[in-house]
Amino acid sequence: MDEVPKKDERRQILGDMPPEDFRRFGYRVIDWIADYLAHPERYPVLSQVKPGDILSHLPESAPDQPEDMEAVLQDFEQQILPGITHWNHPAFMAYFGITGSCPGILGELLASGLNVNAMLWRTSPAATELEQRAMDWLRQWVGLPATFEGVVYDTASISSLVAVAAARESVPGLAVREKGLAGSGDASRLRLYASEQAHSSIEKAAILAGIGRQGVRKIGTGADFRMDADALERAIEEDIASGWRPFCVVATVGTTSTTSIDPVPRIAALCARHRIWLHVDAAYGGCAAVLPEMRHVLDGCEEADSLVVNPHKWLFTPLDFSAFYSRKLSVVRQAFSLVPEYLKTPEDNQVRNFMDYGPQLGRRFRALKLWMIMRYFGLEGVRSRLREHIRLARLFASWVDDHPDFERCAPTPFSTICFRARLEKENASIQSQDALNEKLLEHVNATGRFFLSHTRLNGRLVLRMAIGNLRTTEAHVRGCWELLCEQAALIKRTAG
């Protein structure tokens, strides 16, 4: 007869981690995170490993037998951490600087512990109703009218995909939902418009929605990198005359490269005249509208059909959280709702089932972390922190403007600065200027002290500093500026 396992062995074989172990290791993990956030300078902000380094330390097969959590946590520190680029580091200034704040991290912990699926009201009423309330609080904070209702998705890429699908659904007589693109007549002639500075996710949305890249017409921008509304108007009129069917315009408030703001009021008027769905990608810039003095960045957005704001970009929310709003949420539901018998509930006519408003069925309890963040910091606390980021950006921009060896390459409406080092030679080629800035970026990032990113504007390589972390101080910004000046001078001396 087989030997009966002892109590602890049965628990290990059949159950979860014992509560006392979870408590012990949970305290350790929370202590580790608190210490990590308190002393981030111990780590290089940009991971210094080479491709394949992490893989080489990971076994090719998972363990057959249970392993001690002590060993797992030790391997986390020794094998995983070296390959982490620290997005929660105050010197992370690449892409869009973000913060996973402490109240947000606690919200994630609680949501993971509850492990609910917010697909139906019935599957967790609090998850659904808290999402409705938290989204309405955020709507009020950024100044959108009460006609806008919100849904939480993971990223702005999915929010924009939902917007494009809703715009397609709103085209009279198209019937793509039932017949598909092949059976819907002139569906192949649908036209979507976005500026040449729009995020790449807009083209991806067009691909996934069956519009195709040929169905996307990119509109030029002016010297300030804002969409040219006159060019948009001409494009719409030309396309109508050529048999295209304009159905969607995507305007941007805070473009990815330069954070420029498209002229939304003018664009909204054009869309209203031609009955075109207007979606506003305010994933980054929309957060600034929490400030009364920045509320103007969403001027005209009250006329949009849909809009997205990402609290995980500049409202201290851990990834991921994308807030999608629409004045026509019924059209979004019409585009996506499909309810099999096993998902029908007695409350369907009284409640909102968020599974009806997007492609996914399973949904995380994301609203909990935003609710905790908004309550912990409060409106005034959030405003003071955003103002500090904008102040730091303007301070850095002033240093660039005042230095003969640097130049600013775009306006700075928010807390992101586009700039580049320049050669003293007036006839220096674009290639030599680009080479200088490419080396400068490599040298700064290689130190591990700061992490910056780049873009291209008017064919030139440009550096970007994005300030958005709660723990970023003037000392960090000044330290980065001093390193840039030092490295730029060193590169010039070496080349000279």
C-alpha positions as CSV (number, residue, x, y, z in Angstrom):
1,M,0.0,0.0,0.0
2,D,1.3,3.5,-0.9
3,E,2.3,5.6,2.0
4,V,-0.2,8.3,2.9
5,P,1.3,11.8,2.3
6,K,1.8,14.0,5.4
7,K,-0.5,17.0,5.8
8,D,2.0,19.5,4.4
9,E,2.7,17.2,1.5
10,R,-1.0,16.9,0.6
11,R,-1.3,20.7,0.7
12,Q,1.7,21.0,-1.6
13,I,0.3,18.3,-4.0
14,L,-3.3,19.4,-4.1
15,G,-3.6,23.0,-2.8
16,D,-2.1,26.4,-3.1
17,M,0.8,28.0,-1.2
18,P,-0.1,27.8,2.5
19,P,-1.4,31.1,3.9
20,E,1.4,31.4,6.4
21,D,4.0,31.1,3.5
22,F,2.1,33.5,1.4
23,R,2.0,36.0,4.2
24,R,5.7,35.6,4.8
25,F,6.8,35.9,1.2
26,G,4.2,38.6,0.6
27,Y,5.7,40.8,3.3
28,R,9.1,40.2,1.7
29,V,7.9,41.2,-1.8
30,I,6.2,44.3,-0.5
31,D,9.4,45.2,1.4
32,W,11.4,44.6,-1.7
33,I,9.2,46.9,-3.8
34,A,9.2,49.6,-1.2
35,D,13.0,49.5,-1.0
36,Y,13.2,49.4,-4.8
37,L,11.1,52.5,-5.2
38,A,13.0,54.3,-2.4
39,H,16.5,53.6,-3.9
40,P,16.1,53.2,-7.7
41,E,19.6,54.6,-8.3
42,R,21.1,51.3,-7.4
43,Y,20.1,50.0,-10.9
44,P,21.1,51.2,-14.4
45,V,17.9,52.7,-15.8
46,L,18.5,51.0,-19.2
47,S,19.3,47.3,-19.0
48,Q,22.9,46.6,-19.9
49,V,22.5,43.0,-21.0
50,K,23.1,41.7,-24.5
51,P,20.6,39.8,-26.6
52,G,20.2,36.2,-25.3
53,D,21.9,36.9,-21.9
54,I,18.7,36.3,-19.9
55,L,17.7,33.2,-22.0
56,S,21.1,31.7,-21.4
57,H,20.5,31.6,-17.6
58,L,17.0,30.2,-17.9
59,P,16.5,26.4,-18.0
60,E,15.0,25.2,-21.3
61,S,12.4,23.2,-19.4
62,A,10.2,24.0,-16.5
63,P,10.8,22.1,-13.2
64,D,9.1,18.7,-12.7
65,Q,9.2,19.1,-8.9
66,P,8.1,22.0,-6.7
67,E,10.9,24.5,-6.0
68,D,11.3,26.6,-2.8
69,M,10.0,30.2,-3.1
70,E,13.3,31.3,-1.6
71,A,15.1,30.0,-4.6
72,V,12.5,31.6,-7.0
73,L,12.9,35.1,-5.4
74,Q,16.7,34.7,-5.4
75,D,16.7,33.9,-9.1
76,F,14.4,36.9,-9.7
77,E,17.1,39.2,-8.3
78,Q,20.1,37.4,-9.9
79,Q,18.7,36.3,-13.3
80,I,15.7,38.6,-14.1
81,L,16.6,42.0,-12.7
82,P,19.7,42.5,-14.8
83,G,17.5,42.3,-17.9
84,I,15.0,44.9,-16.6
85,T,14.8,48.4,-18.1
86,H,13.4,50.3,-15.2
87,W,10.4,52.2,-16.4
88,N,9.6,53.1,-12.8
89,H,13.0,54.8,-12.4
90,P,13.0,58.6,-12.0
91,A,15.7,58.8,-14.7
92,F,13.6,56.9,-17.2
93,M,12.9,59.8,-19.7
94,A,12.4,57.8,-22.9
95,Y,9.2,57.3,-24.9
96,F,6.7,58.7,-22.3
97,G,7.9,58.7,-18.8
98,I,5.4,56.8,-16.6
99,T,4.9,55.9,-13.0
100,G,3.4,52.8,-11.4
101,S,2.5,54.7,-8.1
102,C,2.3,53.0,-4.7
103,P,-1.6,53.2,-4.4
104,G,-1.8,51.8,-8.0
105,I,0.5,49.0,-7.1
106,L,-1.6,48.1,-4.1
107,G,-4.7,48.3,-6.4
108,E,-3.0,45.8,-8.7
109,L,-2.3,43.5,-5.7
110,L,-5.9,43.5,-4.6
111,A,-7.2,43.0,-8.1
112,S,-4.8,40.0,-8.5
113,G,-5.9,38.6,-5.2
114,L,-9.6,38.9,-6.1
115,N,-8.9,37.6,-9.6
116,V,-12.3,38.5,-10.9
117,N,-13.4,38.6,-14.5
118,A,-15.3,41.8,-15.2
119,M,-17.0,40.6,-18.4
120,L,-20.5,40.7,-17.0
121,W,-22.2,42.7,-14.3
122,R,-23.1,39.4,-12.6
123,T,-19.5,38.1,-12.7
124,S,-18.6,40.9,-10.3
125,P,-21.0,43.8,-9.8
126,A,-18.5,45.9,-8.0
127,A,-16.0,45.6,-10.9
128,T,-18.6,46.9,-13.4
129,E,-20.0,49.6,-11.3
130,L,-16.7,50.9,-10.0
131,E,-15.5,51.1,-13.6
132,Q,-18.5,53.2,-14.5
133,R,-17.9,55.5,-11.5
134,A,-14.1,55.8,-11.9
135,M,-14.4,56.5,-15.6
136,D,-17.0,59.2,-14.8
137,W,-14.7,60.8,-12.2
138,L,-11.9,60.9,-14.8
139,R,-14.3,62.4,-17.3
140,Q,-15.0,65.2,-14.9
141,W,-11.3,65.7,-14.1
142,V,-10.5,66.3,-17.8
143,G,-13.6,68.4,-18.5
144,L,-15.5,66.2,-21.0
145,P,-19.3,66.7,-21.1
146,A,-21.6,64.2,-19.4
147,T,-22.7,62.9,-22.8
148,F,-19.4,60.9,-22.9
149,E,-19.4,57.4,-21.3
150,G,-16.3,55.4,-20.7
151,V,-14.9,51.9,-21.1
152,V,-11.5,50.6,-19.8
153,Y,-9.2,48.8,-22.3
154,D,-5.6,47.8,-22.0
155,T,-3.8,50.3,-24.3
156,A,-4.7,53.2,-26.7
157,S,-4.0,50.8,-29.6
158,I,-7.0,48.8,-28.6
159,S,-9.1,51.9,-27.8
160,S,-8.3,53.3,-31.3
161,L,-9.1,49.9,-32.9
162,V,-12.5,50.0,-31.1
163,A,-13.1,53.6,-32.4
164,V,-12.3,52.6,-36.0
165,A,-14.6,49.6,-35.8
166,A,-17.4,51.8,-34.4
167,A,-16.8,54.4,-37.1
168,R,-17.1,51.6,-39.7
169,E,-20.3,50.4,-38.0
170,S,-21.8,53.8,-38.2
171,V,-21.5,54.0,-42.0
172,P,-25.1,53.8,-43.3
173,G,-26.0,50.7,-45.3
174,L,-22.6,49.1,-45.0
175,A,-23.6,46.0,-43.0
176,V,-20.0,44.8,-42.5
177,R,-21.0,43.2,-39.3
178,E,-23.2,40.7,-41.0
179,K,-21.8,40.5,-44.6
180,G,-18.1,41.2,-44.0
181,L,-16.1,43.5,-46.2
182,A,-16.4,41.3,-49.3
183,G,-20.2,41.3,-49.2
184,S,-20.6,45.0,-48.4
185,G,-20.5,46.8,-51.7
186,D,-18.2,49.8,-51.6
187,A,-16.6,48.9,-48.3
188,S,-13.2,48.6,-50.1
189,R,-13.4,52.3,-50.8
190,L,-13.6,53.4,-47.1
191,R,-11.2,56.2,-46.3
192,L,-9.6,57.0,-42.9
193,Y,-7.6,60.2,-42.3
194,A,-4.8,60.9,-39.8
195,S,-1.9,63.2,-39.7
196,E,1.6,62.1,-40.8
197,Q,2.5,62.4,-37.0
198,A,-0.3,60.1,-35.9
199,H,0.6,56.9,-33.9
200,S,1.3,53.8,-35.9
201,S,-1.6,52.1,-34.0
202,I,-4.0,54.0,-36.3
203,E,-2.7,52.2,-39.4
204,K,-2.8,48.9,-37.5
205,A,-6.4,49.5,-36.6
206,A,-7.2,50.1,-40.3
207,I,-5.4,46.9,-41.2
208,L,-7.4,44.9,-38.6
209,A,-10.7,46.6,-39.5
210,G,-10.2,45.6,-43.1
211,I,-9.7,49.2,-44.4
212,G,-6.1,48.4,-45.3
213,R,-3.1,50.8,-45.5
214,Q,-4.3,52.0,-48.8
215,G,-7.5,53.2,-47.2
216,V,-5.5,55.4,-44.8
217,R,-4.7,58.9,-46.1
218,K,-2.0,60.7,-44.2
219,I,-2.4,64.5,-43.9
220,G,0.6,66.8,-43.9
221,T,1.5,69.0,-40.9
222,G,2.8,72.5,-40.6
223,A,6.0,73.7,-39.0
224,D,4.5,73.0,-35.5
225,F,3.8,69.4,-36.6
226,R,0.0,69.9,-36.3
227,M,-2.4,68.4,-38.8
228,D,-3.1,70.9,-41.7
229,A,-6.9,71.3,-41.5
230,D,-7.0,72.9,-45.0
231,A,-5.1,69.9,-46.4
232,L,-7.6,67.6,-44.7
233,E,-10.5,69.5,-46.2
234,R,-9.0,69.2,-49.7
235,A,-8.3,65.5,-49.2
236,I,-11.9,64.8,-48.2
237,E,-13.3,66.6,-51.1
238,E,-10.9,65.0,-53.6
239,D,-11.7,61.5,-52.2
240,I,-15.5,62.1,-52.4
241,A,-15.1,63.2,-56.1
242,S,-12.9,60.0,-56.7
243,G,-15.5,57.6,-55.3
244,W,-14.0,57.1,-51.9
245,R,-16.2,57.1,-48.8
246,P,-14.7,59.1,-46.0
247,F,-15.8,57.5,-42.7
248,C,-13.2,58.4,-40.0
249,V,-10.8,61.1,-39.0
250,V,-8.3,60.6,-36.2
251,A,-7.0,63.8,-34.6
252,T,-4.2,63.7,-32.0
253,V,-3.7,65.6,-28.8
254,G,-0.1,65.0,-27.9
255,T,1.5,63.2,-30.8
256,T,4.1,60.5,-30.0
257,S,7.1,62.2,-31.6
258,T,6.6,65.8,-30.6
259,T,3.4,66.0,-28.5
260,S,1.8,68.4,-30.9
261,I,-1.9,69.2,-30.8
262,D,-4.0,68.9,-33.9
263,P,-6.5,71.7,-34.5
264,V,-9.5,69.7,-33.2
265,P,-12.2,72.4,-33.4
266,R,-11.6,72.9,-37.1
267,I,-11.3,69.2,-37.7
268,A,-14.5,68.6,-35.7
269,A,-16.4,71.1,-37.9
270,L,-15.2,69.3,-41.1
271,C,-16.3,66.0,-39.7
272,A,-19.7,67.3,-38.7
273,R,-20.2,68.8,-42.2
274,H,-19.4,65.5,-43.9
275,R,-20.9,63.2,-41.2
276,I,-17.5,61.5,-40.5
277,W,-16.7,59.9,-37.2
278,L,-14.1,61.9,-35.3
279,H,-11.8,60.0,-32.9
280,V,-9.3,61.9,-30.8
281,D,-6.1,60.1,-29.7
282,A,-5.4,62.0,-26.5
283,A,-3.6,59.1,-24.9
284,Y,-0.8,61.3,-23.6
285,G,-1.9,64.9,-23.9
286,G,-5.4,64.4,-22.6
287,C,-4.1,63.8,-19.1
288,A,-2.9,67.5,-18.9
289,A,-6.5,68.7,-19.1
290,V,-6.8,67.8,-15.4
291,L,-5.1,71.2,-15.0
292,P,-7.5,74.2,-15.4
293,E,-4.7,76.1,-17.2
294,M,-4.3,73.2,-19.7
295,R,-8.0,72.5,-20.3
296,H,-7.7,74.1,-23.7
297,V,-5.7,71.1,-25.0
298,L,-9.1,69.3,-25.4
299,D,-10.9,72.3,-27.1
300,G,-13.2,70.8,-29.7
301,C,-13.1,67.3,-28.2
302,E,-16.6,67.8,-26.9
303,E,-17.7,67.4,-30.5
304,A,-15.7,64.2,-31.1
305,D,-17.5,60.9,-31.4
306,S,-14.8,59.1,-29.3
307,L,-11.6,59.9,-27.4
308,V,-8.9,58.0,-25.5
309,V,-6.9,59.1,-22.5
310,N,-4.2,56.8,-21.0
311,P,-3.9,57.1,-17.2
312,H,-0.9,54.8,-17.5
313,K,1.0,57.5,-19.4
314,W,0.7,60.5,-17.1
315,L,-1.7,59.8,-14.2
316,F,0.5,57.5,-12.2
317,T,-1.4,54.3,-13.0
318,P,0.6,51.0,-13.5
319,L,0.4,49.5,-16.9
320,D,-2.1,48.9,-18.3
321,F,-5.0,51.3,-18.3
322,S,-6.6,53.0,-21.3
323,A,-9.7,55.1,-20.8
324,F,-11.9,55.1,-23.9
325,Y,-14.9,57.6,-24.1
326,S,-17.6,58.0,-26.6
327,R,-20.8,60.0,-27.1
328,K,-22.1,57.1,-29.1
329,L,-21.4,54.1,-26.9
330,S,-24.5,52.4,-28.3
331,V,-22.7,52.3,-31.7
332,V,-19.7,50.7,-30.0
333,R,-22.0,48.1,-28.5
334,Q,-23.7,47.5,-31.9
335,A,-20.3,46.9,-33.4
336,F,-19.2,44.3,-30.9
337,S,-22.1,42.8,-28.9
338,L,-22.6,39.1,-29.4
339,V,-24.3,37.2,-26.5
340,P,-24.5,33.4,-26.6
341,E,-26.9,31.6,-24.4
342,Y,-24.3,30.8,-21.7
343,L,-23.6,34.5,-21.2
344,K,-27.2,35.7,-20.8
345,T,-28.2,36.8,-17.3
346,P,-31.5,38.0,-15.7
347,E,-30.0,41.5,-15.2
348,D,-29.1,42.1,-18.8
349,N,-31.7,44.8,-19.4
350,Q,-30.8,46.7,-16.2
351,V,-27.0,46.7,-16.2
352,R,-24.0,47.3,-18.4
353,N,-22.1,44.2,-19.5
354,F,-18.7,45.5,-20.6
355,M,-18.0,42.4,-22.7
356,D,-20.4,44.0,-25.2
357,Y,-18.1,47.0,-25.9
358,G,-14.9,45.4,-27.3
359,P,-13.3,42.3,-28.8
360,Q,-12.3,40.7,-25.6
361,L,-14.6,38.6,-23.3
362,G,-12.3,38.3,-20.2
363,R,-11.6,41.7,-18.6
364,R,-9.3,42.6,-15.7
365,F,-10.5,44.6,-12.7
366,R,-8.5,47.6,-13.8
367,A,-10.8,50.3,-12.3
368,L,-9.7,49.4,-8.8
369,K,-6.2,50.8,-9.2
370,L,-7.4,54.1,-10.8
371,W,-10.0,54.5,-8.0
372,M,-7.4,54.1,-5.4
373,I,-5.0,56.5,-7.1
374,M,-7.7,59.2,-7.5
375,R,-8.7,58.9,-3.9
376,Y,-5.1,58.7,-2.5
377,F,-3.7,61.7,-4.4
378,G,-6.9,63.7,-4.9
379,L,-7.5,66.2,-7.7
380,E,-5.2,68.8,-6.2
381,G,-2.5,66.3,-5.5
382,V,-2.5,65.1,-9.1
383,R,-2.6,68.7,-10.4
384,S,0.5,69.7,-8.3
385,R,2.5,66.8,-9.6
386,L,1.6,67.5,-13.3
387,R,2.5,71.1,-12.8
388,E,5.9,70.1,-11.5
389,H,6.5,67.9,-14.6
390,I,5.6,70.8,-16.9
391,R,7.8,73.2,-15.0
392,L,10.8,70.8,-15.2
393,A,10.2,70.4,-19.0
394,R,10.1,74.1,-19.5
395,L,13.2,74.5,-17.4
396,F,15.1,72.0,-19.5
397,A,13.8,73.6,-22.7
398,S,15.2,76.9,-21.5
399,W,18.6,75.4,-21.0
400,V,18.5,74.0,-24.6
401,D,17.3,77.3,-26.0
402,D,20.1,79.2,-24.2
403,H,23.0,76.9,-25.2
404,P,24.8,77.6,-28.4
405,D,25.6,73.9,-29.0
406,F,21.9,72.7,-28.7
407,E,18.6,73.5,-30.4
408,R,15.0,72.7,-29.7
409,C,13.2,71.0,-32.6
410,A,9.5,71.3,-31.7
411,P,7.3,73.3,-29.4
412,T,6.9,71.9,-25.8
413,P,3.2,72.1,-24.9
414,F,3.5,69.4,-22.2
415,S,6.4,67.7,-20.5
416,T,8.3,66.2,-23.4
417,I,11.2,68.1,-25.1
418,C,12.5,67.4,-28.6
419,F,16.0,68.7,-29.1
420,R,19.4,67.9,-30.7
421,A,23.1,68.8,-30.4
422,R,24.4,70.8,-33.3
423,L,27.8,71.2,-34.9
424,E,29.4,74.6,-35.0
425,K,30.0,74.4,-38.8
426,E,27.2,76.3,-40.6
427,N,27.5,74.0,-43.6
428,A,27.5,70.7,-41.6
429,S,25.6,68.0,-43.4
430,I,22.4,66.4,-42.1
431,Q,24.3,63.1,-42.0
432,S,27.1,64.5,-39.8
433,Q,24.5,66.2,-37.5
434,D,22.6,62.9,-37.2
435,A,25.8,61.0,-36.5
436,L,26.6,63.4,-33.6
437,N,23.2,63.0,-32.0
438,E,23.2,59.2,-32.5
439,K,26.5,58.9,-30.7
440,L,25.3,61.3,-28.0
441,L,22.2,59.2,-27.4
442,E,24.3,56.0,-27.3
443,H,26.8,57.5,-24.9
444,V,24.2,58.9,-22.5
445,N,22.2,55.7,-22.4
446,A,25.3,53.5,-22.1
447,T,26.1,55.2,-18.7
448,G,22.9,53.6,-17.2
449,R,22.2,56.9,-15.4
450,F,19.5,58.1,-17.8
451,F,17.5,56.7,-20.6
452,L,16.4,58.9,-23.5
453,S,14.8,58.0,-26.8
454,H,14.7,59.5,-30.3
455,T,12.5,60.3,-33.3
456,R,12.9,61.8,-36.7
457,L,11.5,65.2,-37.6
458,N,11.9,66.7,-41.1
459,G,14.3,63.9,-41.9
460,R,16.6,64.7,-39.0
461,L,17.4,62.6,-35.9
462,V,16.1,64.3,-32.8
463,L,16.4,63.3,-29.1
464,R,13.5,63.2,-26.8
465,M,13.3,63.7,-23.0
466,A,9.9,62.8,-21.5
467,I,9.3,63.8,-17.9
468,G,6.4,62.0,-16.2
469,N,7.6,60.0,-13.2
470,L,6.5,61.0,-9.7
471,R,10.0,60.7,-8.3
472,T,11.7,62.7,-11.0
473,T,13.2,65.9,-9.5
474,E,15.0,68.9,-10.8
475,A,18.2,67.2,-9.7
476,H,17.5,64.4,-12.1
477,V,16.8,66.8,-15.0
478,R,19.8,68.9,-14.3
479,G,22.0,65.8,-14.0
480,C,20.8,64.6,-17.4
481,W,21.5,68.0,-19.0
482,E,25.0,68.1,-17.5
483,L,25.7,64.7,-18.9
484,L,24.4,65.6,-22.3
485,C,26.6,68.7,-22.4
486,E,29.6,66.7,-21.2
487,Q,29.2,63.9,-23.7
488,A,28.4,66.2,-26.6
489,A,31.7,68.1,-26.0
490,L,33.6,64.8,-25.6
491,I,32.3,63.5,-28.9
492,K,33.2,66.7,-30.7
493,R,36.7,66.7,-29.3
494,T,37.2,63.0,-30.2
495,A,36.0,63.6,-33.8
496,G,37.9,66.9,-34.2
